[in-house]
Amino acid sequence: MFRRDYLLRMVEEMTNMIGKVFELKQKKKHIEALWELDEWLKRQFRLNSQLLNSLPTEDIIDLFRQGGGVEVDQVQQVARILEEEGEIYQDQGHTDVSLIRYMKALHLYLYCMLNGANPDILQAPVRIQQLYVKVKGYELPDKTERLSALYREEIGQYAEAENSWYRLVDREEQYKEEARVFYHRLLKLEDKRLEQGGLPRQEVEEGLYHLQSK
């Protein structure tokens, strides 16, 4: 109960801060908006934006590793800050800078959703779908693409998961075995479920055949 109250209080504080940042963006006060985000990071986690954006996503996750596990509900709050930074830079026309933050935020959200984070406190599934739109047309880093494949499968978007595995296998042979196991998992599902996921059984079988023929 204490932990839940703590998380809810932190999220409420974040929500209020994001509201203030939104008002600053509306007034084109982008520097002040970035400062608000940075100050929140310092207060809550003793981190800052410069450090977060200099670290690989795996190292950011490690910052929240405690007692053999990761505080994933805190990690997704960091993802929300990076996402908001990305929007501010996008407003300023700094597409490359915003894209880096969108990519990191997407990776962190995906990791959190695959590792037991509460999907409701920040509506992470909705935010993930929005980030997919924002990074559409750009190549995801391999590790992010892999998380995306696993996440898409978990939420029943089998056709999208297959696309991720195919992109990975085209880049690196090492992903071929994971892709093969993915197809075998799908073959155990009912036809209706596969069709709802956009990948009928025949296409699953064809995908597996083409993969093994590579």
C-alpha positions as CSV (number, residue, x, y, z in Angstrom):
1,M,0.0,0.0,0.0
2,F,2.8,2.4,0.9
3,R,4.6,1.7,-2.4
4,R,1.4,2.3,-4.4
5,D,0.7,5.6,-2.5
6,Y,4.3,6.7,-3.2
7,L,3.9,6.0,-6.9
8,L,0.6,7.7,-7.2
9,R,2.0,10.8,-5.4
10,M,5.0,10.9,-7.7
11,V,2.8,10.5,-10.8
12,E,0.5,13.3,-9.6
13,E,3.5,15.6,-9.1
14,M,4.7,14.7,-12.6
15,T,1.3,15.3,-14.1
16,N,1.2,18.8,-12.5
17,M,4.7,19.5,-13.8
18,I,3.9,18.3,-17.3
19,G,0.9,20.6,-17.2
20,K,3.2,23.5,-16.4
21,V,5.5,22.5,-19.2
22,F,2.6,22.4,-21.6
23,E,1.7,26.0,-20.7
24,L,5.3,27.1,-21.2
25,K,5.4,25.4,-24.6
26,Q,2.2,27.2,-25.6
27,K,4.0,30.4,-24.8
28,K,7.1,29.3,-26.8
29,K,9.2,29.3,-23.6
30,H,11.1,26.2,-24.6
31,I,14.2,26.8,-22.4
32,E,12.0,27.3,-19.3
33,A,10.1,24.1,-20.2
34,L,13.3,22.1,-20.5
35,W,14.4,23.5,-17.2
36,E,11.2,22.4,-15.5
37,L,11.8,18.8,-16.7
38,D,15.4,18.9,-15.6
39,E,14.5,20.1,-12.1
40,W,12.0,17.4,-11.7
41,L,14.6,14.8,-12.6
42,K,16.9,16.2,-10.0
43,R,14.3,16.3,-7.3
44,Q,12.9,12.8,-7.8
45,F,15.9,10.8,-8.9
46,R,19.0,13.0,-8.5
47,L,19.5,12.8,-12.2
48,N,19.7,15.4,-15.0
49,S,18.8,15.5,-18.6
50,Q,22.4,15.8,-19.8
51,L,23.4,12.6,-18.0
52,L,20.3,10.7,-19.3
53,N,20.9,11.7,-22.9
54,S,24.6,10.7,-22.7
55,L,23.8,7.2,-21.4
56,P,22.7,4.1,-23.5
57,T,19.2,2.9,-22.6
58,E,20.7,-0.2,-20.9
59,D,22.7,2.0,-18.5
60,I,19.7,4.2,-17.7
61,I,17.8,1.0,-16.8
62,D,20.7,-0.1,-14.6
63,L,20.4,3.2,-12.6
64,F,17.1,1.9,-11.3
65,R,18.3,-1.7,-10.5
66,Q,17.7,-2.5,-6.9
67,G,17.9,-5.9,-5.1
68,G,18.2,-7.9,-8.2
69,G,15.3,-6.2,-9.9
70,V,14.5,-2.9,-11.7
71,E,12.1,-0.2,-10.5
72,V,10.3,-0.3,-13.8
73,D,7.5,2.2,-12.7
74,Q,10.3,4.7,-12.1
75,V,11.9,4.0,-15.4
76,Q,8.7,4.7,-17.3
77,Q,8.6,8.1,-15.6
78,V,12.0,8.8,-17.0
79,A,10.7,7.7,-20.4
80,R,7.9,10.2,-20.0
81,I,10.4,13.0,-19.4
82,L,12.5,12.0,-22.4
83,E,9.4,11.9,-24.5
84,E,8.4,15.4,-23.3
85,E,11.9,16.7,-24.1
86,G,11.5,15.2,-27.6
87,E,8.3,17.1,-28.1
88,I,9.9,20.4,-27.0
89,Y,12.8,20.0,-29.4
90,Q,10.4,19.0,-32.2
91,D,8.5,22.2,-31.5
92,Q,11.7,24.1,-32.1
93,G,12.4,22.3,-35.3
94,H,15.3,20.2,-34.0
95,T,14.1,16.9,-35.5
96,D,17.3,14.9,-35.0
97,V,17.6,15.9,-31.3
98,S,13.9,15.0,-30.7
99,L,14.2,11.7,-32.5
100,I,17.0,10.5,-30.2
101,R,14.8,11.2,-27.2
102,Y,11.8,9.5,-28.8
103,M,13.8,6.4,-29.5
104,K,15.1,6.3,-26.0
105,A,11.7,6.8,-24.5
106,L,10.2,4.1,-26.7
107,H,12.9,1.6,-25.6
108,L,12.3,2.4,-22.0
109,Y,8.5,2.1,-22.2
110,L,8.8,-1.2,-24.1
111,Y,11.2,-2.6,-21.5
112,C,8.9,-1.5,-18.7
113,M,5.8,-3.0,-20.2
114,L,7.6,-6.3,-20.8
115,N,8.9,-6.4,-17.2
116,G,5.8,-5.9,-15.1
117,A,5.3,-2.1,-15.0
118,N,1.9,-0.7,-14.2
119,P,0.4,0.1,-17.6
120,D,-2.1,2.6,-16.2
121,I,-0.1,5.1,-14.2
122,L,1.2,6.9,-17.3
123,Q,-1.0,5.2,-20.0
124,A,2.2,3.7,-21.3
125,P,0.5,1.5,-24.0
126,V,-1.0,4.6,-25.5
127,R,2.2,6.5,-25.3
128,I,4.0,3.6,-27.1
129,Q,1.6,3.7,-30.0
130,Q,2.1,7.5,-30.3
131,L,5.9,7.1,-30.3
132,Y,5.6,4.4,-33.0
133,V,4.0,7.1,-35.1
134,K,6.6,9.7,-34.3
135,V,9.5,7.4,-35.2
136,K,7.8,5.9,-38.3
137,G,10.1,5.8,-41.2
138,Y,13.3,5.6,-39.1
139,E,15.3,2.5,-38.3
140,L,15.0,1.4,-34.7
141,P,18.2,0.3,-32.9
142,D,18.4,-3.5,-32.9
143,K,17.7,-3.9,-29.1
144,T,14.7,-1.6,-29.4
145,E,13.4,-3.5,-32.4
146,R,13.7,-6.7,-30.5
147,L,11.7,-5.3,-27.6
148,S,9.2,-4.0,-30.0
149,A,8.8,-7.5,-31.6
150,L,8.2,-9.1,-28.1
151,Y,5.8,-6.3,-27.1
152,R,3.8,-6.5,-30.3
153,E,3.5,-10.2,-29.9
154,E,2.4,-9.8,-26.2
155,I,-0.4,-7.4,-27.2
156,G,-1.5,-9.6,-30.1
157,Q,-0.1,-7.5,-33.0
158,Y,1.4,-10.5,-34.7
159,A,1.9,-9.1,-38.1
160,E,3.8,-6.1,-36.7
161,A,5.9,-8.5,-34.5
162,E,6.7,-10.5,-37.6
163,N,7.8,-7.3,-39.4
164,S,10.2,-6.5,-36.6
165,W,11.7,-10.0,-36.6
166,Y,12.2,-9.9,-40.4
167,R,14.0,-6.5,-40.1
168,L,16.3,-7.9,-37.4
169,V,17.1,-11.1,-39.3
170,D,17.9,-9.1,-42.4
171,R,20.4,-7.1,-40.3
172,E,21.9,-9.8,-38.0
173,E,21.9,-13.6,-38.4
174,Q,21.9,-13.9,-34.6
175,Y,18.1,-13.1,-34.4
176,K,17.1,-16.0,-36.7
177,E,16.6,-18.5,-33.8
178,E,14.5,-16.1,-31.8
179,A,12.4,-15.4,-34.9
180,R,12.0,-19.2,-35.5
181,V,10.8,-19.6,-31.9
182,F,8.4,-16.7,-32.4
183,Y,6.7,-18.6,-35.3
184,H,6.5,-21.8,-33.3
185,R,4.7,-19.9,-30.5
186,L,2.2,-18.6,-33.0
187,L,1.5,-22.0,-34.4
188,K,0.2,-23.1,-31.0
189,L,-2.5,-20.4,-31.0
190,E,-6.0,-20.7,-32.3
191,D,-6.8,-19.6,-35.9
192,K,-9.2,-16.8,-34.7
193,R,-6.5,-15.3,-32.5
194,L,-4.0,-15.3,-35.3
195,E,-6.4,-13.7,-37.7
196,Q,-7.2,-11.0,-35.2
197,G,-3.5,-10.3,-35.0
198,G,-3.2,-9.9,-38.7
199,L,-1.3,-13.1,-39.4
200,P,-3.4,-16.0,-40.4
201,R,-2.0,-19.5,-39.9
202,Q,-1.0,-19.9,-43.6
203,E,1.1,-16.8,-43.4
204,V,2.7,-18.0,-40.2
205,E,3.7,-21.2,-41.9
206,E,4.9,-19.4,-45.0
207,G,6.9,-17.0,-42.8
208,L,8.6,-19.9,-41.0
209,Y,9.4,-21.6,-44.3
210,H,11.0,-18.5,-45.8
211,L,12.9,-17.9,-42.5
212,Q,14.4,-21.4,-42.6
213,S,15.2,-21.0,-46.3
214,K,17.3,-17.9,-45.7
